[in-house]
Amino acid sequence: MVRRALVGSGLLILSLPALATAQGGLRGVHAIRGGAAVASENAERRFTPASVQKLLVAVALLDELGPDHRIVTRVAAAGPVEGGVLEGDLVVIAAGDPSWSEEFFEDDSSTPLRGLARGVAARGVRLVTGDLVVDERGFPGRGYPTSRAAAELGLGYGTATSGLAVDRNTVRIRIAPGSRVGEPGRLEAPDDVETSNRMLTVSAHRDGRGSVEFLPVWGSDTVVVHGEDPISEGPYEMAVAAPSPSRHAASRFRQALK
């Protein structure tokens, strides 16, 4: 089913093949021209909200904060600084900035972390006697919904949320089969991520990428990689959920400070 509607001077075309079974619904309105409906299907029914819920969140934020709002991540000293020495902890006050990724920082997601580090150095800090602490008190609650399928938790789109996030809370893991059938597969991961390799190289008769799956061990630095990878497949990279997102971001910041 295809529904067409005039919007402004253009033509809005909506493809609605799935809605014929009443498993989904929509009502599209022209917000600028009085809320007139431009498309509707099963609009009177009630459904469990899915990913479209992000639109409500975005609109609510724009209404509450305004389009000129800026998310500011701060670094604070939990102690006196004398002679370049901070006697205490260095605290990152997480603000939930979602932009610390290669998409926004010219293929280098460490750019904002280096900016924070330069700010610390500009205040005269050269040595920290305490710990590097991430303050996430502004982000209480679970990092991921209980309705998320377990098989999705290790993938880039299923990663947990956090107040401090780099690369959308993902890490890149490179996968390759072993040199012979029956050998473990090969993994390459960032230095601050531990991998538990339970991947097996299988026959070339298997199609695709086998059944390799990723399981983050929450609260640790470990990702378990298990399943089968056909020997016929070449190496490839996956964006995998960081097992401890804030810890991973803090590790990147620590490198920037060095």
KOLMAR-583885 format. One line per 2 residues: number of its first residue (from 1); their letters; for each residue z, x, y of C-alpha. Coordinates in Angstrom, 2 decimals. Each point is the difference from the previous one (the first is absolute). Example, Ala and Ser with C-alpha at 12.3 -4.5 7.8 and 13.67 -1.06 7.14 Angstrom:
BEGIN
1 = as = 7.80/12.30/-4.50  -0.66/1.37/3.44
***
This chain:
BEGIN
1 = mv = 0.00/0.00/0.00  -0.95/1.33/3.44
3 = rr = 1.29/-1.56/3.21  -1.73/0.72/3.32
5 = al = 1.48/-0.62/3.42  -1.00/0.88/3.56
7 = vg = 2.54/2.29/1.69  -0.75/0.82/3.63
9 = sg = -3.60/1.12/0.08  -0.01/1.18/-3.60
11 = ll = 0.04/-1.48/-3.48  3.07/0.34/-2.23
13 = il = -0.88/-0.02/-3.70  2.83/-0.42/-2.48
15 = sl = -0.56/0.42/-3.73  2.43/-2.23/-1.86
17 = pa = -0.89/0.17/-3.72  3.61/0.31/-1.16
19 = la = 1.26/-3.00/1.94  -1.90/-2.55/-2.07
21 = ta = 2.71/0.30/-2.65  2.72/-0.75/2.60
23 = qg = 1.69/3.34/-0.64  -0.27/0.90/3.67
25 = gl = -0.52/-1.64/3.34  -0.74/0.69/3.64
27 = rg = -0.28/-1.60/3.39  -1.79/2.02/2.64
29 = vh = 0.31/-1.06/3.62  -1.52/1.20/3.25
31 = ai = 3.11/1.20/1.84  -1.73/0.44/3.35
33 = rg = -1.72/-3.39/0.06  2.83/-2.41/-0.51
35 = ga = 0.74/0.58/-3.68  -3.02/-1.84/-1.32
37 = av = -0.43/0.46/-3.76  -3.02/2.10/-0.94
39 = as = 0.59/0.11/-3.75  2.38/-1.71/-2.40
41 = en = 0.45/-0.12/-3.75  3.09/-1.27/-1.85
43 = ae = 1.79/0.24/3.34  2.40/-2.82/-0.89
45 = rr = 1.35/1.81/-3.06  2.92/2.43/-0.13
47 = ft = -0.40/3.45/-1.55  2.13/3.08/-0.51
49 = pa = -0.86/2.38/2.88  -1.92/3.11/-1.03
51 = sv = -1.39/2.91/2.01  -1.01/-2.36/2.81
53 = qk = 3.69/0.09/0.94  -0.67/3.28/1.85
55 = ll = -1.85/-2.01/2.65  3.15/-1.97/0.80
57 = va = 2.04/3.19/0.24  -2.55/1.65/2.30
59 = va = -0.21/-3.02/2.30  3.80/-0.30/0.14
61 = ll = 0.31/3.69/0.96  -2.63/-0.32/2.71
63 = de = 1.77/-3.04/1.39  3.46/1.61/-0.09
65 = lg = -0.84/3.59/1.03  -3.30/-0.31/1.83
67 = pd = -3.17/2.08/-0.42  1.34/2.88/2.13
69 = hr = 3.05/0.64/-2.20  0.27/3.52/-1.42
71 = iv = 1.98/0.99/-3.09  2.15/3.03/0.83
73 = tr = 1.49/2.24/-2.71  2.91/2.04/1.33
75 = va = 1.77/3.14/-1.19  3.67/0.42/0.91
77 = aa = 2.56/2.77/-0.32  3.22/-1.02/-1.76
79 = gp = 1.98/2.83/1.55  0.00/2.52/2.84
81 = ve = -2.81/2.50/0.58  1.16/3.45/1.11
83 = gg = -2.17/3.09/0.18  -2.81/-1.76/-1.83
85 = vl = 2.27/-1.02/-2.90  0.59/-3.68/-0.79
87 = eg = 3.47/-0.29/-1.50  -0.64/-3.17/-1.97
89 = dl = -2.77/-2.13/-1.43  -3.47/-0.58/1.38
91 = vv = -0.61/-3.74/-0.22  -3.38/-1.75/-0.05
93 = ia = 0.46/-3.58/1.24  -2.70/-1.88/-1.91
95 = ag = -1.98/-2.58/1.95  -2.55/-1.19/-2.57
97 = dp = -3.04/1.62/1.62  -2.93/-0.87/-2.31
99 = sw = -2.52/2.31/1.65  1.02/3.36/-1.51
101 = se = -3.11/0.37/-2.12  -3.31/1.84/0.03
103 = ef = -1.68/-3.16/1.25  1.70/0.31/3.39
105 = fe = 0.55/3.75/0.30  -3.39/1.60/-0.63
107 = dd = 0.41/0.71/-3.69  3.44/1.58/0.42
109 = ss = 2.96/-2.30/-0.57  2.44/2.83/0.83
111 = tp = -1.00/-0.12/3.68  2.80/-2.38/1.08
113 = lr = 2.52/1.97/-2.06  -0.99/3.20/1.78
115 = gl = 0.35/-1.85/3.30  3.59/-0.92/-0.89
117 = ar = 0.68/3.60/-1.04  -1.34/1.30/3.31
119 = gv = 2.31/-2.41/1.79  3.00/1.39/-1.91
121 = aa = -1.03/3.57/0.84  -0.51/-0.94/3.65
123 = rg = 3.67/-1.00/0.13  0.93/3.54/-1.01
125 = vr = 0.94/-0.67/-3.63  -0.80/2.95/-2.25
127 = lv = 2.48/-0.46/-2.86  1.62/-3.07/-1.56
129 = tg = 3.23/0.53/-1.92  0.12/-3.53/-1.41
131 = dl = -2.47/-2.21/-1.84  -3.22/-1.72/0.90
133 = vv = 0.95/-3.68/-0.05  -2.24/-3.08/0.14
135 = de = 1.72/-2.97/1.65  -1.55/-3.18/-1.44
137 = rg = 2.71/-2.44/0.96  -2.56/-1.98/1.95
139 = fp = -1.83/-0.78/-3.24  2.46/-1.54/-2.48
141 = gr = -0.92/-1.78/-3.21  -2.38/0.63/-2.86
143 = gy = -2.96/2.28/0.45  -2.33/-2.23/-2.00
145 = pt = -0.07/-3.69/-1.05  1.35/-0.96/-3.40
147 = sr = -3.21/-1.95/-0.64  -2.13/3.16/-0.03
149 = aa = -1.35/0.77/-3.48  1.43/3.17/-1.55
151 = ae = -3.51/1.36/-0.62  -0.69/-0.10/3.76
153 = lg = 3.11/1.85/1.15  -1.51/3.42/-0.58
155 = lg = -3.26/-0.67/1.82  -0.75/0.62/3.66
157 = yg = -0.09/-3.67/0.94  3.25/-0.73/-1.84
159 = ta = 2.19/2.70/1.53  3.44/-0.78/1.37
161 = ts = 0.52/-0.40/3.73  2.32/2.23/1.98
163 = gl = 1.06/0.77/3.54  -1.55/3.47/-0.16
165 = av = -3.46/0.12/-1.54  -2.79/2.58/-0.30
167 = dr = -3.46/-0.80/-1.40  1.08/-3.62/-0.56
169 = nt = 2.69/1.26/-2.39  -2.52/1.43/-2.44
171 = vr = -0.61/3.43/-1.51  -3.29/1.29/-1.39
173 = ir = 0.03/0.93/-3.69  -3.05/1.61/-1.61
175 = ia = -0.72/-1.02/-3.59  -2.20/1.76/-2.56
177 = pg = -0.27/-0.05/-3.81  1.00/3.00/-2.06
179 = sr = -2.56/2.38/-1.47  0.23/-1.57/-3.48
181 = vg = 0.76/-3.39/-1.50  3.70/-0.29/-0.78
183 = ep = 1.11/2.33/2.79  2.06/-1.19/2.98
185 = gr = -1.92/-0.97/3.08  0.16/2.17/3.10
187 = le = 1.78/-0.92/3.21  0.17/1.43/3.50
189 = ap = 2.54/-1.41/2.47  1.52/1.04/3.34
191 = dd = 2.78/2.59/-0.18  2.67/-2.52/0.97
193 = ve = -0.91/-2.41/-2.82  1.04/0.54/-3.60
195 = ts = -2.22/-1.40/-2.76  0.89/-0.86/-3.55
197 = nr = -3.27/0.40/-1.88  -0.31/-2.40/-2.93
199 = ml = -3.77/-0.27/0.17  -2.13/0.62/-3.08
201 = tv = -3.64/1.11/-0.17  -1.98/-2.38/-2.23
203 = sa = -3.53/-0.29/-1.37  -3.04/-0.29/2.26
205 = hr = -0.82/-3.36/-1.61  2.49/-1.61/2.36
207 = dg = -1.67/-1.42/3.11  1.27/0.29/3.56
209 = rg = 3.19/1.87/0.82  2.02/-1.00/-3.00
211 = sv = 3.35/-1.60/0.58  1.82/2.53/2.18
213 = ef = 2.95/-1.61/1.77  2.54/1.22/2.54
215 = lp = 3.70/-0.78/0.07  2.08/1.19/2.98
217 = vw = 3.64/0.70/-0.85  1.57/-1.62/3.05
219 = gs = 2.48/2.12/1.93  -1.24/3.24/-1.57
221 = dt = -2.95/2.33/0.61  -1.63/-0.82/-3.35
223 = vv = -3.13/-1.91/-0.96  -0.56/-0.64/-3.70
225 = vh = -3.71/0.10/-0.94  -0.82/-1.41/-3.40
227 = ge = -2.92/-1.45/-1.92  -3.33/1.28/-1.26
229 = dp = -2.82/1.81/1.81  -3.40/0.38/-1.74
231 = is = -1.21/3.57/-0.30  -3.37/-1.11/1.39
233 = eg = 1.50/-0.86/3.38  0.05/2.42/2.90
235 = py = 3.00/0.60/2.25  0.92/-2.61/2.58
237 = em = 2.76/-0.68/2.51  2.28/-2.99/0.31
239 = av = 2.18/-1.15/2.88  3.31/-0.53/-1.81
241 = aa = 3.17/-1.59/1.35  2.49/2.60/1.21
243 = ps = 3.10/-0.36/-2.21  2.35/0.49/2.97
245 = ps = -2.03/-0.69/3.16  2.54/1.04/2.65
247 = rh = 0.97/3.10/-1.95  -3.66/0.93/-0.29
249 = aa = -0.52/-0.47/3.75  3.17/2.01/0.73
251 = sr = -1.28/2.82/-2.21  -3.20/0.10/2.04
253 = fr = 2.06/0.08/3.22  2.12/2.83/-1.37
255 = qa = -3.16/2.04/-0.55  -1.09/-0.74/3.56
257 = lk = 3.37/1.18/1.29  -0.35/3.28/-1.88
***
